[in-house]
Amino acid sequence: MADGLLIHPTHEQLAAFETGRLSDDDSAVVEQHLSACADCCQWLKQSPEHDSYVALLREAASSGVAEETPAN
């Protein structure tokens, strides 16, 4: 995945991203790509690997909500 915006990740890479099995660097590249690619976002939503709980956690982490929540 040389350029995260021009080259689509493979379905295997997207599934690994969805389940947290990519390295931090590869996850960052896929995340950058997803910010500009509706097709890959749609594939993720329809993927058999899709986990709505994981998606909610990713959304919260990227919006900073997790940082604002006090620890117990």
C-alpha positions as CSV (number, residue, x, y, z in Angstrom):
1,M,0.0,0.0,0.0
2,A,2.5,2.6,-1.2
3,D,0.0,5.5,-1.4
4,G,-2.9,5.2,0.9
5,L,-5.3,7.2,-1.2
6,L,-4.5,6.0,-4.7
7,I,-4.2,2.2,-4.1
8,H,-7.1,0.3,-2.6
9,P,-6.3,-2.0,0.2
10,T,-7.1,-5.7,-0.5
11,H,-10.2,-7.2,1.0
12,E,-7.8,-9.2,3.3
13,Q,-6.2,-5.9,4.5
14,L,-9.6,-4.3,5.1
15,A,-10.7,-7.3,7.1
16,A,-7.5,-7.3,9.1
17,F,-8.0,-3.5,9.7
18,E,-11.5,-4.1,10.9
19,T,-10.4,-6.7,13.4
20,G,-7.3,-4.9,14.6
21,R,-4.8,-7.3,13.0
22,L,-2.7,-4.7,11.1
23,S,0.4,-3.0,12.4
24,D,0.0,0.6,13.5
25,D,1.7,1.8,10.3
26,D,-0.5,-0.2,8.0
27,S,-3.6,0.7,10.0
28,A,-2.8,4.4,9.6
29,V,-2.5,3.9,5.8
30,V,-5.8,2.1,5.6
31,E,-7.5,4.7,7.8
32,Q,-6.2,7.5,5.6
33,H,-7.5,5.7,2.6
34,L,-10.9,5.1,4.2
35,S,-11.3,8.8,4.9
36,A,-11.5,9.4,1.2
37,C,-12.9,6.2,-0.3
38,A,-16.6,5.5,0.0
39,D,-16.3,2.2,-1.9
40,C,-13.9,0.7,0.7
41,C,-16.0,2.0,3.5
42,Q,-19.1,0.4,2.0
43,W,-17.1,-2.9,1.6
44,L,-16.2,-2.8,5.3
45,K,-19.8,-2.2,6.3
46,Q,-20.9,-5.3,4.3
47,S,-17.9,-7.5,5.2
48,P,-18.6,-10.7,7.1
49,E,-15.8,-9.5,9.5
50,H,-17.7,-6.3,10.3
51,D,-18.3,-5.9,14.0
52,S,-20.5,-2.9,14.9
53,Y,-19.0,-2.8,18.4
54,V,-15.5,-2.5,17.0
55,A,-16.7,0.2,14.6
56,L,-18.2,2.2,17.5
57,L,-14.9,1.9,19.4
58,R,-12.9,3.1,16.4
59,E,-15.3,6.0,15.9
60,A,-15.1,7.0,19.6
61,A,-11.3,6.8,19.6
62,S,-10.9,8.9,16.4
63,S,-13.3,11.5,17.7
64,G,-11.5,11.9,21.0
65,V,-14.4,10.7,23.1
66,A,-12.3,8.0,24.7
67,E,-9.8,10.6,25.9
68,E,-12.5,12.7,27.5
69,T,-14.0,9.8,29.5
70,P,-12.5,9.7,33.1
71,A,-10.9,6.4,34.1
72,N,-12.3,4.5,37.1
